[in-house]
Amino acid sequence: MRKASLWIGVGFLFPLILFFVDWEDSENPQLRNGFRVVRYLSSERQLKRSSFMAIKEKNPSQFVDWMFSTLGTAEWPPYEDSLLEFDRDELNAMRRMGIPFIPKNVALVSKFPDFERGKQVVVKADDKKKIIILEGFINPKDFPVIIQEIKFPNF
């Protein structure tokens, strides 16, 4: 009888726990999609086939400088607004390859928030820790609502 009441209690609590766990990270999806773009661009696989490999010192700070340079921005994935320029086969191929799209209404910004823009992802670097720091802002005059660190690959 005691085991039965224990299992009934566990059976009652388990669905409650599942109910309160946030399975889908739906808070600030546009900022999180902006984070995905930076994770994609900074992945070892992507960097190895990019113009970043021409840089002598391959550290997080150099990545941030490269990402916002003319060569780096030429390798950014397309913006969501421009998806109408692609045919269905091209879009499906990009999705299969795991290419994220830059969300409309979200700016990717280097090092410091841009007070002239609204929603934005600020991309920073910490060479000592070998990480890229992403800060998501809804309003650049406030504190970031999301902060994420990405381990930078060793080259």
Secondary structure in CASP SS format (residue, H / E / C, confidence):
PFRMAT SS
TARGET T0000
AUTHOR 0000-0000-0000
METHOD secondary structure of the structure
MODEL  1
M C 1.00
R H 1.00
K H 1.00
A H 1.00
S H 1.00
L H 1.00
W H 1.00
I H 1.00
G H 1.00
V H 1.00
G H 1.00
F H 1.00
L H 1.00
F H 1.00
P H 1.00
L H 1.00
I H 1.00
L H 1.00
F H 1.00
F H 1.00
V C 1.00
D C 1.00
W C 1.00
E C 1.00
D C 1.00
S C 1.00
E C 1.00
N C 1.00
P H 1.00
Q H 1.00
L H 1.00
R H 1.00
N H 1.00
G H 1.00
F H 1.00
R H 1.00
V H 1.00
V H 1.00
R H 1.00
Y H 1.00
L H 1.00
S C 1.00
S C 1.00
E H 1.00
R H 1.00
Q H 1.00
L H 1.00
K H 1.00
R C 1.00
S C 1.00
S H 1.00
F H 1.00
M H 1.00
A H 1.00
I C 1.00
K C 1.00
E C 1.00
K C 1.00
N C 1.00
P H 1.00
S H 1.00
Q H 1.00
F H 1.00
V H 1.00
D H 1.00
W H 1.00
M H 1.00
F C 1.00
S C 1.00
T H 1.00
L H 1.00
G H 1.00
T H 1.00
A C 1.00
E C 1.00
W C 1.00
P C 1.00
P C 1.00
Y E 1.00
E H 1.00
D H 1.00
S H 1.00
L H 1.00
L H 1.00
E H 1.00
F C 1.00
D C 1.00
R H 1.00
D H 1.00
E H 1.00
L H 1.00
N H 1.00
A H 1.00
M H 1.00
R H 1.00
R H 1.00
M C 1.00
G C 1.00
I C 1.00
P C 1.00
F C 1.00
I E 1.00
P C 1.00
K C 1.00
N C 1.00
V C 1.00
A E 1.00
L E 1.00
V E 1.00
S E 1.00
K C 1.00
F C 1.00
P C 1.00
D C 1.00
F C 1.00
E C 1.00
R C 1.00
G C 1.00
K C 1.00
Q E 1.00
V E 1.00
V E 1.00
V E 1.00
K E 1.00
A E 1.00
D E 1.00
D C 1.00
K C 1.00
K C 1.00
K C 1.00
I E 1.00
I E 1.00
I E 1.00
L E 1.00
E E 1.00
G E 1.00
F E 1.00
I C 1.00
N C 1.00
P C 1.00
K C 1.00
D C 1.00
F C 1.00
P C 1.00
V C 1.00
I E 1.00
I E 1.00
Q E 1.00
E E 1.00
I E 1.00
K E 1.00
F C 1.00
P C 1.00
N C 1.00
F C 1.00
END
